[in-house]
């Protein structure tokens, strides 16, 4: 190569035109079915048109395998497979479509999803931009435009989504009239959108009480059912695509799914930034900001728990400071990769509140998650000898039958214990 010849190593990719945001349909993966309806509404108020994908099935996973190395983590295959399968369906104009992914910014492959997604799209839909929703400074210039009001609405959307999910899961298995819980859920979400539309943050207590009262009005039986906790990696814990419709399966087996709050994961990410300054002496100035954020969110969480306890019908979400104490019994809070100390903390807290039958959802390709989840089971069982915990692997080669058979074996042991 001569001295005059140069090589441009800059990766070319489509850039989202913020000034024409209203013309684009932005596709969102089916990761948080309980929370994304509210989050999509909040983001939509800023001129973005978002749509949560509902395409499931083996063809989605196969599409992901075509475009991502099979050593990549299973959530990446699911997300990219959903994008490509949707774009190939003919429902969307690739010239007016973008995709959105959330990024925590931690030491996880998810923090590198954007390059993976771009590479996959480049093969067939190079004109489709990739947007990032993160608060870690990743992908600057190609993310959503965020203001202070959005941050508040985002936080309240998560609190409300957690409460609706909690009340729904504690009502649906016992409803006397099929469809009552779904109707109340729809009613609550409509009311919450109206509240968020007005920015009525001071009406938090009133909105929480509305949700509690609405679900409490559903006629239920006094039947006692097995409570099954779901912990694990953030995607497969919540996504029906990622966990093979785990919640529906547990309901069909006559169980009550117990799913920890998404706000636990948010607070976990916030606290890890504070711990970094404390344990490693890094990012101390940034840690001060996170301390203020943590204090505000904790006050809101304590208010939420107080209102749930006062109403008396429902088991409240975990108190996050108590979760941290639970973690200290099992794993140091410096262990933060792959959901780190949060998984054993949630397992311990579930056992303490009587939910000792637990599915620990582990995705292929996340070794830290397997260590912090599957690897901590023995220690948790040392604290609670009657804990019935089954780690379940979710990956492209795992069959749904094998996954469900493992859970059925756990449920058989749970039923034996009740006799």
N, C-alpha and C positions, 0 to 999 in steps of 0.2 A: 504494500500500500504506500503510495507516495505521500509526501508531507502535506500536500494540498487536500488529499482525500480525508473526509471525516465520516464518521458513522454516528447517526442519531439513534441513541439508545432509549429515547423517550417513548414510553408506551402511549399510543394514541387510543383514546377512548371517548365515547360520547359524553358531552357535558349537558347537564339539565338546564334549559333556558328558564330561569326564575321569572323573567318578565312575561313568559307565556305559560305559566304553571297551570292556569285554568283549562288549557287545551289538552293537557296530558292526563291519562289514567295511570295512577301509580299503584302497582301491584304489591300487596303485602302478604308474606307467608302466613299460613294458618298456625301460628305459634301460640297465641294467647287468645283463645276463643272467648274467654270471659271478659277480657279487658280491652281487646282491640276495637270492639264496637264503640266504646266511649272514647278511646284514644283517636280513632279515625275521625270521629265527630269533632273533637277538639282541633285536630290538624286541619280538617276541612274548613273550619272557620277562617283559616288563613289563606284560603284560595286554592288549596290542593284538593284534588279529587282522588281519593284512595279507595281501593277495593281489596277486601281480604279474600284470598283464594280459598276455594273449597274443593279443589280437585284432589282426590285421594286415589289410592289403588296402586297396584304393582307397576303400572306404566309410568307413574311418577318416579318411583325409585329407579327403574331402568333408565329413564331419561337422565337422571342424575348421574348414574354410573357411566353413561356415554360421554359425559363432559367433565367429570371430576375423577382424579386418580382414586382407585379403590382403597388407598391408604388414608384418604381424607376422612374426617369424622362423619359419622352417620347424619347428624343434623345438617351438615353442608350438603350431603347428597339429597336430603329431603327438600331443603329450601331451593336449591338450584334446579332440582327435578320439577318442583311445582312451577317455577318461573318458565322453564322451557316448555313444559307440557301445556301451560296456559297460552303461551305465545303461539304455539303450533296449532291451537284449537281453532283459530280463525275468528275468535271472538274479539280480538284486539287488533288495532292498527299499530304495527311496530313503530311507525314514524311518529306516533302520538302516545307512546306508552313508555313508562319508566318503571323501575323496581326499587323497593325500599328495604333496607336491612338495618336492624339495630345492632350496635356494637358496645360492649361494656368497656373495652379498652384494657382488659386484664391480660394476663399471660395465657392466652387461649387462642386456639385456631380461629375462633369466631372473630377475633380482632383482625384477622386477615381474610375474612370472607369477601370483602369488596374486590380484591384482585382475582380471587377464584371465580366470582360471579362474572366479572368483566371478561375473563378469559373464556368462560363457557358461552357467554352471549356473543362474543366476537366471532365464533365459528358460524353462527346462523343469523343473529340479530345484532350486528355491530352498532346499529343506530339507536339502540335502547340504552338510555343512561341508567347508572346505578347511584341511588341516593343513600346516604348514611344518616341515621339518627343516633348520635352519640354525644356525650358530654366530656369527652377525654381529649378533644382536639384532633381527632382522626379525620381524615378526608376533608380538610378545610377547603371551602369553596365549592363543594359538591354535596352539600347536605341541606337539610331543611333550615329555613330562616327561623331562628328561635328568639323570642323575647321573654321578658320576666313573667308576663301574664301567662304565656304558654307553659312555663315551668310549674307555676301554681296549678294550672288546670290539669297538667300531666299528673302531678302528685295526687290531687283530689280524685282524678279518674281512677288511679290505681287503688286508692283507699275504697272508693265506692265499688269498683270491680271485685275487690277482695271480699267485701261484705256481701254482695249479691251472690258470689260463688259459694261463700260459706253458708249462707242461709238456704240457698237452693239445694246444696248437697245434704243439708240436715233436714230438709223438708220432703224432697222428691221421693226418697225410698219409703216414706210412710204415708203419702197422700192417699186419701180415700177415693178421690175422684181423679182419674187420669187426666192430665193436662192442666190441672190447677197451678202447679208450680211453674210451668212454662208460661202460663198467662200472667202470673205475678211477676216473673222475671221481665217479660216484655213491658209490663206496666211500669216497673221500677226504672228500667233503662230509659224509657221515654221521659219520665219525670226527671231523671238525672241529667239528661241532655238539655232539658229546659233550664235546669238550675245552673249548669255549666255555661249555657248560652248567656245567662245574665251575669256571670262571674260572681255568683252569690257565695263567696267563700265563708262568710260569717254565718251562713245557713247550714253549716256542716252538721251540727247536732240535729237540726230539724230534718235534714235529708236522711241522716242515719236512722232516726226514729221512724221516718216514713217507710224505709225499707224493712225494718224490723217488724213494724205493725202489719205491713202488707203480707209478709210471709207467715206471720203468726196467725193470720186469719184463715189460712188454708186448713181445712179439716184433716187431721192425721190420726193414724192408729197408735196404739200403745205398744206395738210389737217391738221387741228388742232385736236389733240386727247387728251383725258383726261389723265393726268399724275397721276400715283398712286404710292406713296412711299411705300416701304416695310421696316419696322423696326422690332426689336424684339430680341429674344434670338439668339445667334450666329448660332446655328445649323439650326433651322427652318427658319431663315431668308434667308439662302442660299440653303439648301439642298432640291432638288425636292422630295425626299422621305419624308422628314420631313414636308414639307409644301404643300403636295398634288399637286405638279407641279403648284405652285401659279403663276409663271411668264408666263407659257404657257396659263393658264386660263385667265390672264389679257390681253394677246395678242389676244386671241380668242374673248374677249369681246370688242376689238377695242381700247385698252388702251396702254399707254406707261409705262412699269414698270420702276420705279426709285429706284435703289438699292444702298444704301450707300457703300462706299469703304471698303474693308477688312482692309486696312491700318488704317482706323479709329479705329478699334478694337485693332490692334497692338499698336498704339500710346496710346490708352486708358489704356491698360495693363502697358505700360511703365510709363505713368504719375501717375498711381495709386501707383506705387512703390516710386515715388518721393513724392507724397502726404502723404504716410505713414510716411516718415521721418519728413515732415513739420507739419502734424497734430498730430501725435502720438509719435514722437521722436524715432522711431524704424528704424533699418536697415540704418543708416545714411551713412555708408561707401558704401553700395550697391547702395544707391540712387545717389551717385556721378557718378557711372558707367552708371546708367540709364539716368542721365542728359546728358552725352556725347552722348549716343545712341539717345536720343530724339532730341538733336540738329542736329545731322546728318540727321536723317529721316525727320525732319521738313524742312531742307534746300532742300532736294530732293522733298518733297511734294510741296513746294513753287515754285520750278522750274517747276514741272509738271503743276501746276495750271496756271503759267505764260504762258507756251507754249500753253495750251488749249485756254486761253483767247485771245492770239495773233492770233491764227488760226481763231477763231471767229465762228466756225460752231457748237460747242458743249458746253453744260452747263458743267462747270468744277466740279470736285469732291469738297467736302467740305474742307475748310481750317480748320485744327484741332484747332488752337487757337480760331477761331471764334466759333467752336463747344463748346469749354469750356465756352465761354462767354454766349452762348445760354443755356448751362446747368445751369449756375449761376442764370438764370431767373426763374428756375423751381425747381432745386434740388441741394443740397450741394454736392460738389465733394468728400466728405468723404463717400457718399453712393455709394459703388462700387460693391456690390454683385448682381448677376443676371443681368449683363450688366448695372446695376445701373444708374448712371447719363448719360450714353451714349444714352440711348433710348429717354428720353425727349429732349436731346440736338439735336439728329437727327430729331425728329419730329418738333422741333422749327425751325431748319435750313431749313428743307423742306418747311415749311409754309412760311418762309421769302422769299424763291426763287420761290414761286408760286405753289408749289406742296402741296395743302391743302387737298387732298384726300389720306388717309394713312391707310394701313393695319398694325396693330400691332400684329405680330405673337407671340403667347404665348404657350409654351409647358406645358403639364401636369407635375407636380412634381417640378416646379421651382417657389416657392412662392416669393422669392425676385424679380424675373423677372416680375411676375404679379403686384407686388406693384410698381416697378419702371416704368413699361410700362402702364398697364391698370390704375393703381392708379394715374398716372401723367396726364392722358388725360384731366381731368377737368381743371387743371392749364394751360395746353397748350391752351385749348379752351378759357380760360380767356384772354390769350394774343392775340389769333386769333379767334374771335367769329364765323367766317365762316369756320373754320377748320372742316373737315369731316373725323373723325378718327373712325375706327372700330377695336376693339380687337377681334382676332379670336383664339380660343383654338384649339390646335392640340394635340390629345391624342388617345390612342388605341380604345376608344369607340366612338369617334366623327366620324360622317359620312362625306364623301366628299361633299355630297349634301347639308347638313346643313351649312358646311363651305362656300361653294360657294354661297348659298342663302343669307348669311349675307353680303358677298361682293357685290352681285348683288343689294341688297337693298342700300348699300352705293353708288354704281355706279348710281342707279336710282336718288338718291338725287343729285349727282354730275351733271347729265345730266339736271335735273330740274333747277339747278342753272345757267346753261349755256343758257337756253332758254330766 
